[in-house]
Amino acid sequence: MRNNILGGLIVFLAVVTCLILLDDITSSKDQQQITTEFSQDNAHTKDLASVEAEEK
């Protein structure tokens, strides 16, 4: 009986892992949102002031 429970647990974890992988592969919408957030962050850094060190 102990082997049956262990085998069932392994099969369950394998199925859950496959479902998570399929979800990650098929969700291209999330990738676009991440790219957009990085683009917006880069646009805001251009407005920041830069301080240059004085040469002696």
BAFI-3210 file (N, C-alpha, C; in Angstrom, 3 decimals, decimal comma, padded with zeros to 6 digits):
// residues 56
n [1|2|3|4|5|6|7|8|9|10|11|12|13|14|15|16|17|18|19|20|21|22|23|24|25|26|27|28|29|30|31|32|33|34|35|36|37|38|39|40|41|42|43|44|45|46|47|48|49|50|51|52|53|54|55|56]
n.u [000,827|002,005|003,715|001,857|000,746|002,984|003,630|001,317|001,544|003,834|002,937|000,894|002,366|003,881|001,893|000,882|003,179|003,473|001,124|001,607|003,846|002,684|000,895|002,654|003,932|001,870|000,973|001,448|000,698|001,404|004,160|004,341|003,372|005,352|007,523|006,556|006,451|009,182|010,005|008,654|009,894|012,479|012,001|011,398|013,792|015,261|014,503|015,743|018,144|021,624|024,690|027,849|031,235|033,561|036,476|039,782]
n.v [-001,199|001,179|001,686|002,206|004,668|006,320|006,095|007,198|009,802|010,654|010,523|012,420|014,793|014,904|015,340|017,835|019,386|019,214|020,542|023,113|023,804|023,780|025,883|028,041|028,036|028,571|031,074|033,894|036,442|037,486|037,814|039,968|042,039|042,289|043,130|045,619|046,978|047,205|048,847|051,208|051,893|052,472|054,764|056,634|057,031|058,753|061,284|061,877|063,694|064,011|063,713|064,979|064,355|066,751|067,800|067,955]
n.w [000,000|000,675|-001,471|-003,468|-002,691|-002,814|-005,540|-006,657|-005,718|-007,091|-009,752|-009,628|-009,072|-011,417|-013,354|-012,533|-012,893|-015,690|-016,499|-015,537|-017,087|-019,660|-019,356|-019,023|-021,511|-023,316|-022,593|-023,911|-023,592|-021,090|-021,387|-023,140|-021,573|-019,621|-021,149|-021,980|-019,536|-018,918|-021,010|-020,431|-018,035|-018,903|-020,393|-018,444|-017,158|-018,667|-017,998|-015,665|-013,739|-014,378|-012,663|-012,938|-012,228|-011,017|-012,698|-011,489]
ca.u [000,000|002,892|004,202|000,766|000,625|004,163|003,458|000,261|002,092|004,748|002,115|000,216|003,331|004,257|000,780|000,854|004,321|003,149|000,110|002,256|004,657|001,787|000,365|003,727|004,209|000,748|000,629|002,341|000,196|002,188|005,469|004,208|003,191|006,648|008,317|006,019|006,848|010,588|010,106|008,201|010,917|013,589|011,588|011,421|015,159|015,819|014,134|016,520|019,328|022,885|025,688|029,178|032,285|034,397|037,885|040,675]
ca.v [000,000|002,335|001,928|002,792|006,077|006,994|006,141|008,169|011,136|010,975|010,782|013,690|015,878|014,973|015,955|019,248|020,011|019,342|021,583|024,418|024,068|024,129|027,220|029,003|028,068|029,134|032,435|034,884|037,761|037,947|038,223|041,293|043,010|042,481|043,941|046,973|047,595|047,580|049,973|052,395|052,243|053,099|056,094|057,532|057,313|059,845|062,539|062,076|064,538|063,292|064,507|064,646|064,717|067,842|067,436|068,820]
ca.w [000,000|000,740|-002,825|-004,244|-002,318|-003,349|-006,988|-006,934|-005,469|-008,189|-010,937|-009,396|-009,241|-012,829|-014,078|-012,164|-013,560|-017,120|-016,656|-015,329|-018,276|-020,756|-019,086|-019,301|-022,948|-024,063|-022,163|-024,493|-023,195|-019,957|-021,871|-023,728|-020,498|-018,974|-022,068|-021,939|-018,280|-019,022|-021,933|-019,727|-017,058|-019,609|-020,821|-017,292|-016,711|-019,464|-017,357|-014,445|-013,879|-014,196|-011,971|-013,414|-011,271|-011,485|-012,902|-010,705]
c.u [000,869|003,417|003,122|000,623|001,789|004,076|002,407|000,741|003,017|003,965|001,410|001,161|003,763|003,162|000,718|001,998|004,044|002,118|000,707|003,111|003,792|001,216|001,410|003,993|003,107|000,414|001,650|001,906|001,015|003,560|005,414|004,064|004,522|007,527|007,855|006,443|008,308|010,756|009,684|009,236|012,092|013,243|011,665|012,842|015,789|015,530|014,968|017,743|020,582|023,902|027,057|030,199|033,141|035,839|038,760|041,968]
c.v [001,261|002,689|002,568|004,284|006,873|007,137|007,161|009,595|011,569|011,295|012,124|014,864|016,009|015,651|017,450|019,994|020,211|020,442|022,977|024,780|024,463|025,529|028,288|029,138|028,800|030,564|033,422|036,292|038,328|038,439|039,637|042,352|043,298|043,368|045,392|047,691|048,027|048,784|051,262|052,832|052,930|054,507|057,090|057,872|058,436|061,200|062,841|062,942|063,677|064,238|064,042|065,125|065,828|067,347|068,429|069,052]
c.w [000,000|-000,653|-003,689|-003,954|-002,894|-004,865|-007,392|-006,742|-006,606|-009,456|-010,806|-009,623|-010,702|-013,643|-013,778|-012,850|-015,045|-017,354|-016,478|-016,537|-019,459|-020,581|-019,397|-020,798|-023,696|-023,664|-022,699|-024,105|-022,035|-020,401|-022,445|-022,644|-019,810|-019,850|-022,039|-020,663|-018,337|-019,944|-021,247|-018,702|-017,728|-020,049|-019,662|-016,863|-017,507|-018,821|-016,119|-014,728|-013,667|-013,577|-012,454|-012,398|-011,880|-011,633|-012,160|-011,438]
res [m|r|n|n|i|l|g|g|l|i|v|f|l|a|v|v|t|c|l|i|l|l|d|d|i|t|s|s|k|d|q|q|q|i|t|t|e|f|s|q|d|n|a|h|t|k|d|l|a|s|v|e|a|e|e|k]
***
